[in-house]
C-alpha cells in the first residue's frame, strides 16, 4: 500500500465513509483542508447517501480528479474536458478491477436495512470489498493525476 492508501484505509477504519476516506487522502497534495474535504464528501458514501449508486470510493476519486484538473487549467472548458476524460478512464479501469461502479452490485446487500447492515458486518464486506475499492480508487486516480 502507498501512503495515500494507508491514510485512506486508516480514516475509513476510524469512521469516515469511503468517499471521505479517498478525498481526504488527497487534501494535502491538492492544496485544500482535510476538514473541508470531509464536509463536502460526507453525502457521497454508500453510493451517494446509501442509495448504493456510484461507489463512494469512486466519487471521492472523481472529486480528486476534478480538483487536480481545476488546479492545472484556468479555463473552465479545459477543466471540464480534462476532468470528464479522466473520470471516464477512471470508470473503465475501476470497473475492470471490480466488476462494477455500482455500490449495490459491489456490496450485494441493502445498506439501508438492518438486515443488510448485519450481512455486511457478518461477512466483513467493509474490510474486503470497500477497502479494496478505496485502494483501487487511489491507485487509478494517482495514475491519472500523474499523466
N, C-alpha and C positions, 0 to 999 in steps of 0.2 A: 504494500500500500504506500502511496505517496503521502506527503504531509497534509495536503488538502483533503485527501480521502480519510486519513486518520482524524483530522479535525472534524470533518462532517459526521463520521460514524460516532465519535465521542459526543458531539452535540445531539445527534439523534438518540443515542442511548440515555442522554440526560434530559430528554423530553421535548426537543424540537421536532417538528414534523419533517417529513422527507424534503419538502421544498425549502423550508427554512435551513435545514442542515446543509443542503447543497449551496444555496446562495450565500449563506454566511461564510462558508469556506473561501469564497472569492472576495469578501469585503475589503480586506487589506490590499490585495493585488489590484483590484479595480477602483480603489480610492473612495469608498463610502463606509459609513459607520455600520458596524455589526447590528446595533440596535435598530437602525432604520431597515436593514435587510430583514431582520426578524419580524418587524411590524408589517412591512409591505407583503411579505410572503406567507403570513400566518394563515390566510384563507385558501392557500393552494395545496395544502396537504390532503392526503386521502383522495387524490384525483379531483381536486377542486372542491374543498369543503365537504369531504366524504361523499361526494357524488360519484366517485370512482370513475371519472372520465380520464383525462390525461394524467399519467403518473406524476406525482408531485416532485419526484427527483428530476424528471424531465423538465417540468415547468421551472424548477429552480435553475436548471442549466440554461433554459431559454432566457431567463432574466439575466444570467451572467453573460450570455452571448450578446444580448441587447445592450447591456452596459459596455461591454468591450467595443462593439462597433459604434456605439454612440460616442465613446471617447476617441475612437480612431478617425471618424468622419465628422466634419462640421455641418455639412449639408444633410438635411433630414432625408431627402430622397436616397442619397447614397447610404445613409444609416439603415434605412428600411430595407433596401435591396440586399445589402450585405448581411443584415440580420436574418431576413427571410431565407436567403440561400443557405446560411449556416444552420438555421433551425431545420430546414428540410433535410440537409445532410445529416444532422444530428439524429433526426427521427428515423431515417433509414438505417443508420448504424445501431441505434438503440433497439429498434425492432428486430434487427438481425441477431443481436446479442441476447434479447429477452423474449422474443416472440410476439411482443405487442407493446404499444404505448399506453394501453388501457389498464388502469389500476384494477378494474373489475376482472379483467382476463388474467392479469398477473397474480392477484391475490386469491381469486376464486372463492371469495366469501363476501358477505354483505357487511361492510364496515358500520352501517347504521343500525344494526341489530345486536342485541346482547348475545344471541347465538353466534353471529358472525364474529364478534369480538372474542368470544370464548374459543372459537375454532382457530382464529389467528394466534391467540396466546398458546393454546394447547399444541399447535403444530409449529410454533416458533417461526411464523412467517415473517415477522419483523426482522428476525435475525438472518433468515435465509433470503427471502425474496426482496424485501425492502432494502436491506443493506447491500445486496448485490446491485440493485438498481441505482442506489446512491453512488457506489464505487464506479459503475459503468458510466453514469451520467458525468461524473467528474473526468474520467479518462477520455471520453469522447469530447467533452467541452474543452478540455485542455488542448487536445489535438487541434480542434478548430480555432481556438484562440491563438495558437502559435503559427497558423498559416499566414 
